[in-house]
Amino acid sequence: MTFEEYNKSVQDRHNKQAVSDGRFTGSFERRSEELRHKMAQRKQRVRVLLQEGITSIDVLAQHFTISVSTMRGVIYQMGLRIENSRVVV
């Protein structure tokens, strides 16, 4: 048995044990729940920033350290409009 084959067999054994212990169950649900929570927090923070008068998409994206296209998606999900790279409240 080569070193690579041994490593693969050990990894397979660990993965089988992890599956039987239930370590991988619910990981997709947990991840999607975390993404929904993260998006909800972003929307709340965007609302606060919009109330303070910050409407430029570039500034909002820099504040959240995300791309402008992702920021546009968040704004559209909130049901707001964008005109001339500014959010219309």
N, CA, C and O of each residue as an XYZ file, in Angstrom:
356
protein
N       0.847     -1.179      0.000
C       0.000      0.000      0.000
C       0.892      1.242      0.000
O       1.794      1.367      0.828
N       0.634      2.153     -0.932
C       1.435      3.364     -1.009
C       0.942      4.370      0.031
O      -0.104      4.192      0.654
N       1.719      5.411      0.191
C       1.376      6.456      1.154
C       0.055      7.134      0.790
O      -0.766      7.402      1.668
N      -0.154      7.411     -0.496
C      -1.396      8.051     -0.953
C      -2.607      7.158     -0.696
O      -3.659      7.627     -0.262
N      -2.443      5.857     -0.972
C      -3.553      4.924     -0.735
C      -3.887      4.844      0.751
O      -5.055      4.784      1.133
N      -2.853      4.843      1.580
C      -3.076      4.805      3.024
C      -3.829      6.058      3.494
O      -4.788      5.957      4.260
N      -3.389      7.242      3.029
C      -4.073      8.489      3.400
C      -5.530      8.473      2.960
O      -6.408      8.907      3.706
N      -5.791      7.978      1.764
C      -7.163      7.912      1.266
C      -8.005      6.975      2.118
O      -9.155      7.288      2.429
N      -7.445      5.821      2.503
C      -8.214      4.883      3.315
C      -8.507      5.463      4.698
O      -9.588      5.253      5.246
N      -7.543      6.192      5.257
C      -7.762      6.830      6.561
C      -8.843      7.904      6.443
O      -9.717      8.011      7.303
N      -8.777      8.694      5.378
C      -9.776      9.748      5.172
C     -11.153      9.146      4.962
O     -12.132      9.662      5.502
N     -11.256      8.074      4.196
C     -12.540      7.401      3.987
C     -13.104      6.884      5.303
O     -14.305      6.981      5.553
N     -12.238      6.338      6.138
C     -12.681      5.827      7.434
C     -13.222      6.963      8.312
O     -14.253      6.815      8.968
N     -12.512      8.094      8.313
C     -12.960      9.245      9.093
C     -14.292      9.781      8.578
O     -15.168     10.140      9.365
N     -14.442      9.833      7.256
C     -15.692     10.333      6.677
C     -16.862      9.408      7.006
O     -17.958      9.877      7.314
N     -16.632      8.083      6.941
C     -17.697      7.140      7.291
C     -18.106      7.297      8.739
O     -19.292      7.236      9.065
N     -17.130      7.500      9.613
C     -17.423      7.683     11.031
C     -18.201      8.987     11.246
O     -19.138      9.033     12.042
N     -17.808     10.036     10.535
C     -18.485     11.322     10.677
C     -19.929     11.230     10.210
O     -20.823     11.797     10.839
N     -20.164     10.520      9.112
C     -21.528     10.361      8.604
C     -22.366      9.552      9.587
O     -23.523      9.887      9.840
N     -21.797      8.506     10.132
C     -22.559      7.680     11.080
C     -22.838      8.431     12.377
O     -23.837      8.167     13.044
N     -21.957      9.369     12.738
C     -22.187     10.191     13.930
C     -23.197     11.302     13.670
O     -23.703     11.910     14.613
N     -23.498     11.574     12.395
C     -24.456     12.613     12.049
C     -23.852     13.998     11.986
O     -24.572     14.988     12.119
N     -22.558     14.094     11.788
C     -21.912     15.407     11.762
C     -22.252     16.217     10.521
O     -22.204     17.446     10.557
N     -22.598     15.546      9.415
C     -22.859     16.264      8.173
C     -24.342     16.555      7.960
O     -24.692     17.284      7.032
N     -25.203     16.014      8.779
C     -26.636     16.228      8.580
C     -26.997     17.652      8.969
O     -26.537     18.165      9.990
N     -27.804     18.270      8.167
C     -28.270     19.618      8.455
C     -27.292     20.710      8.104
O     -27.556     21.880      8.382
N     -26.162     20.367      7.498
C     -25.175     21.409      7.203
C     -25.696     22.372      6.137
O     -25.425     23.571      6.205
N     -26.439     21.861      5.158
C     -26.979     22.740      4.124
C     -28.069     23.638      4.691
O     -28.147     24.814      4.335
N     -28.912     23.101      5.569
C     -29.955     23.907      6.181
C     -29.339     24.993      7.052
O     -29.798     26.135      7.057
N     -28.302     24.629      7.783
C     -27.647     25.592      8.658
C     -27.005     26.703      7.828
O     -27.077     27.878      8.188
N     -26.380     26.324      6.723
C     -25.729     27.333      5.881
C     -26.752     28.284      5.266
O     -26.532     29.494      5.238
N     -27.865     27.749      4.774
C     -28.879     28.622      4.177
C     -29.518     29.505      5.236
O     -29.873     30.650      4.957
N     -29.668     28.988      6.444
C     -30.211     29.813      7.527
C     -29.246     30.946      7.874
O     -29.676     32.070      8.134
N     -27.956     30.659      7.879
C     -26.962     31.687      8.150
C     -26.969     32.760      7.066
O     -26.835     33.947      7.361
N     -27.128     32.338      5.806
C     -27.180     33.310      4.709
C     -28.415     34.197      4.814
O     -28.336     35.402      4.575
N     -29.567     33.602      5.173
C     -30.779     34.405      5.354
C     -30.611     35.411      6.497
O     -31.038     36.561      6.391
N     -29.990     34.967      7.579
C     -29.761     35.850      8.723
C     -28.822     36.992      8.345
O     -29.053     38.141      8.721
N     -27.759     36.672      7.600
C     -26.801     37.683      7.160
C     -27.477     38.712      6.262
O     -27.224     39.910      6.388
N     -28.341     38.246      5.351
C     -29.044     39.152      4.455
C     -30.014     40.045      5.236
O     -30.143     41.232      4.939
N     -30.686     39.478      6.221
C     -31.616     40.268      7.036
C     -30.870     41.349      7.810
O     -31.359     42.473      7.931
N     -29.701     41.022      8.330
C     -28.906     42.022      9.035
C     -28.446     43.126      8.093
O     -28.461     44.301      8.461
N     -28.037     42.758      6.883
C     -27.633     43.769      5.906
C     -28.783     44.709      5.603
O     -28.594     45.924      5.543
N     -29.973     44.159      5.411
C     -31.131     44.994      5.086
C     -31.426     45.971      6.217
O     -31.742     47.133      5.963
N     -31.328     45.514      7.460
C     -31.561     46.411      8.587
C     -30.529     47.526      8.613
O     -30.872     48.690      8.822
N     -29.271     47.176      8.401
C     -28.218     48.190      8.427
C     -28.334     49.154      7.254
O     -28.026     50.338      7.391
N     -28.778     48.655      6.099
C     -28.983     49.538      4.950
C     -30.097     50.533      5.252
O     -29.977     51.712      4.920
N     -31.184     50.069      5.880
C     -32.272     50.986      6.239
C     -31.783     52.107      7.148
O     -32.162     53.265      6.973
N     -30.940     51.762      8.121
C     -30.403     52.770      9.037
C     -29.544     53.771      8.278
O     -29.659     54.978      8.493
N     -28.688     53.281      7.396
C     -27.829     54.175      6.616
C     -28.647     55.073      5.688
O     -28.311     56.241      5.493
N     -29.721     54.525      5.117
C     -30.574     55.337      4.246
C     -31.280     56.418      5.050
O     -31.459     57.531      4.555
N     -31.680     56.118      6.268
C     -32.313     57.124      7.118
C     -31.342     58.244      7.483
O     -31.750     59.386      7.692
N     -30.056     57.907      7.557
C     -29.038     58.916      7.854
C     -28.660     59.728      6.623
O     -27.875     60.671      6.720
N     -29.212     59.370      5.464
C     -28.983     60.148      4.258
C     -27.904     59.618      3.344
O     -27.555     60.289      2.372
N     -27.369     58.464      3.604
C     -26.351     57.867      2.738
C     -27.070     57.045      1.678
O     -27.607     55.977      1.972
N     -27.081     57.548      0.439
C     -27.840     56.883     -0.608
C     -26.982     56.397     -1.779
O     -27.493     55.714     -2.667
N     -25.714     56.726     -1.797
C     -24.846     56.314     -2.889
C     -24.559     54.807     -2.785
O     -24.187     54.305     -1.724
N     -24.736     54.107     -3.895
C     -24.528     52.660     -3.902
C     -23.058     52.335     -3.653
O     -22.752     51.361     -2.965
N     -22.157     53.127     -4.195
C     -20.726     52.884     -4.003
C     -20.349     52.967     -2.524
O     -19.604     52.127     -2.018
N     -20.864     53.978     -1.844
C     -20.553     54.158     -0.426
C     -21.151     53.027      0.398
O     -20.508     52.515      1.314
N     -22.376     52.637      0.075
C     -23.010     51.530      0.805
C     -22.239     50.226      0.610
O     -22.041     49.466      1.558
N     -21.808     49.974     -0.618
C     -21.048     48.752     -0.899
C     -19.709     48.759     -0.165
O     -19.277     47.727      0.347
N     -19.056     49.914     -0.112
C     -17.796     50.006      0.623
C     -18.014     49.799      2.111
O     -17.183     49.189      2.784
N     -19.118     50.298      2.625
C     -19.425     50.138      4.047
C     -19.557     48.665      4.418
O     -19.099     48.249      5.482
N     -20.181     47.876      3.548
C     -20.385     46.453      3.810
C     -19.253     45.593      3.254
O     -19.259     44.374      3.424
N     -18.290     46.217      2.598
C     -17.186     45.523      1.918
C     -17.698     44.413      0.999
O     -17.220     43.279      1.034
N     -18.682     44.774      0.178
C     -19.209     43.867     -0.840
C     -19.177     44.589     -2.172
O     -18.944     45.796     -2.226
N     -19.407     43.859     -3.237
C     -19.383     44.469     -4.563
C     -20.644     45.309     -4.779
O     -21.651     45.141     -4.092
N     -20.559     46.202     -5.740
C     -21.693     47.067     -6.060
C     -22.857     46.229     -6.581
O     -24.014     46.518     -6.277
N     -22.557     45.194     -7.361
C     -23.641     44.363     -7.893
C     -24.361     43.617     -6.770
O     -25.580     43.454     -6.827
N     -23.637     43.166     -5.762
C     -24.279     42.525     -4.611
C     -25.126     43.539     -3.847
O     -26.222     43.219     -3.387
N     -24.619     44.750     -3.715
C     -25.378     45.807     -3.035
C     -26.654     46.121     -3.805
O     -27.706     46.342     -3.206
N     -26.564     46.139     -5.129
C     -27.764     46.355     -5.940
C     -28.801     45.273     -5.672
O     -29.992     45.560     -5.556
N     -28.343     44.030     -5.573
C     -29.251     42.924     -5.278
C     -29.938     43.094     -3.936
O     -31.136     42.836     -3.816
N     -29.197     43.523     -2.929
C     -29.777     43.753     -1.606
C     -30.834     44.848     -1.684
O     -31.919     44.721     -1.116
N     -30.510     45.911     -2.384
C     -31.441     47.046     -2.490
C     -32.704     46.639     -3.240
O     -33.809     46.994     -2.830
N     -32.552     45.902     -4.330
C     -33.720     45.440     -5.071
C     -34.561     44.479     -4.252
O     -35.788     44.489     -4.357
N     -33.916     43.641     -3.431
C     -34.666     42.735     -2.563
C     -35.457     43.501     -1.514
O     -36.493     43.032     -1.044
N     -34.971     44.669     -1.153
C     -35.687     45.498     -0.183
C     -36.874     46.204     -0.825
O     -37.695     46.797     -0.126
N     -36.971     46.147     -2.147
C     -38.077     46.788     -2.845
C     -37.832     48.250     -3.153
O     -38.775     49.000     -3.404
N     -36.579     48.661     -3.135
C     -36.234     50.051     -3.425
C     -35.753     50.184     -4.858
O     -35.387     49.197     -5.497
N     -35.756     51.417     -5.357
C     -35.307     51.677     -6.726
C     -33.944     52.347     -6.713
O     -33.526     52.938     -5.718
N     -33.261     52.239     -7.852
C     -31.947     52.860     -8.017
C     -31.994     53.746     -9.254
O     -32.394     53.317    -10.336
N     -31.572     55.000     -9.063
C     -31.468     55.934    -10.186
C     -30.146     56.678    -10.057
O     -29.828     57.222     -8.999
N     -29.378     56.697    -11.144
C     -28.091     57.392    -11.187
C     -27.166     56.974    -10.032
O     -26.559     57.821     -9.377
N     -27.069     55.687     -9.795
C     -26.217     55.102     -8.750
C     -26.583     55.587     -7.349
O     -25.743     55.592     -6.449
N     -27.820     55.986     -7.172
C     -28.313     56.383     -5.846
C     -29.615     55.654     -5.563
O     -30.394     55.369     -6.472
N     -29.838     55.358     -4.300
C     -31.059     54.684     -3.890
C     -32.164     55.710     -3.762
O     -31.987     56.744     -3.118
N     -33.301     55.430     -4.368
C     -34.457     56.304     -4.271
C     -35.347     55.780     -3.157
O     -35.880     54.673     -3.239
N     -35.500     56.581     -2.123
C     -36.287     56.162     -0.950
C     -37.731     56.562     -1.136
O     -38.560     56.303     -0.264
